[in-house]
């Protein structure tokens, strides 16, 4: 694939998710936005004696292999990297990585929460950082790390996408949308919080200069260029490296007043605002204020997403009883509505393991009868996720004083027609589903913008709306049935 005109270029997006990584090329121009997946590789955590770790070396190799394949398709204008948030690597004074990065689902994190709160109260943390309390936020992970032998030799902390950029280019920086998920970022000032860093006894020098989406992150190191077959001058562009930030940048909203749900392993539902909401009411509702593109704020709440379904399928696969996904969804569509519903925010569902048994325990504890078939579990999960989307978006609207008129559901979950329809039914709002590849599209678009091929954020979104396949769902069914199901969970 080659560049064919001055108004069109090809970019490479490295998109790393919790279960797999991909390298995607994107041809972008004022009226064109076409993606091609050139390489996919697994992201399989490794359980070591000291905890659950990311195999970041395998991810790096997969990325290099993908970039080599991308190079064969023609000239690449630049490369951008996005990944999940909160996890990091520590580097020593020579820039060497001190061990494999811990996985955010590792059990060490929760044990550090009380110690951090003793040093910085929960209210102060929120007043500065505006971050939803999650036991795996970087601030708690770093506190848990303080007792390790590595701690004394660490000199730099790099979040996962910044670490991979460092290995490609040799440069050091911290992309702002991902930095805003650490709990050590000042949500109002848009900078690292020297106050929180100092209060926790962390070294300010560990935290690199911040980069904005669109900034240059350097060019490929000679050995990387040689390995991939890309020219040594190939640029690496800072994109919205938190995958959700890239996904929200590609929401195909052509008018204001929208809500979004970025749905994959996690469901991240919320609003795009001009300023953070740092009220005590917002903290009590556990909403987060994370940076978006162009200084916007992603006011949202993390809930369990399709992780619940993925873990059920893994459990059935281990038992040798796993039906196909299409079969499961067909069975779920025919199952009895609202036979059982769960609170998707329950921390009992966070860790890997036997998800059907944990759903059973939750249902028994709340006086409900567990499903009798895989399709029943799937219906329970999808209806519960739709209820979680409803609860979160109604909370967000009240807290921000901003009533949405439409929901844009992007990411892998947009392919799940039952989830999209039930989200419309539960919320009473129309749902536009797609694009499924929102994260990669946002990554590509931000690179294209640095080359002058697209305009501002609204222009980017209009291009997505014009060029990508979207599906539309209007609310149907009995709204009162959803109200009654929500009441069973104590939700509005």
Protein Blocks (a to p, Z undefined) as FASTA:
>chain_A
ZZfbfkbccdddddddfkbccdddddddfkbccdddfbdcdddddddfkbccddfklmmm
mmmmmmmmmmmnoccfbdcddddehiacdddfkopaehjaddfkbcklmmmmmmmmmmmc
fklmmmmnopacdfkbmklmmmmmmmpmklmmpcbdcdfklmmmmmmnopacddfklmmm
nopacfknopacfklmmmnopafklpccdddehiaebjcdfklmmmnopafklccddddf
bfklmmmmmpccfbghiacddddfbccdddddfbdcfbfklmmnopacdddeehiacddd
ddddfklmmmmmmmmmmnopaccfklmmmmmmmmcehkbccdfkbmklmpgcjfklmmmm
mmmmnopacdfbfklmmmmmmmmmmmmmmmmmmmmmmmnopacfbdcdedjklmmmklmm
mmmmmnopacdedjfklmmmmmmmmmmmmnopaccfklmmmmmmmmpccdddddehjfkl
mmmmmmmnopZZ
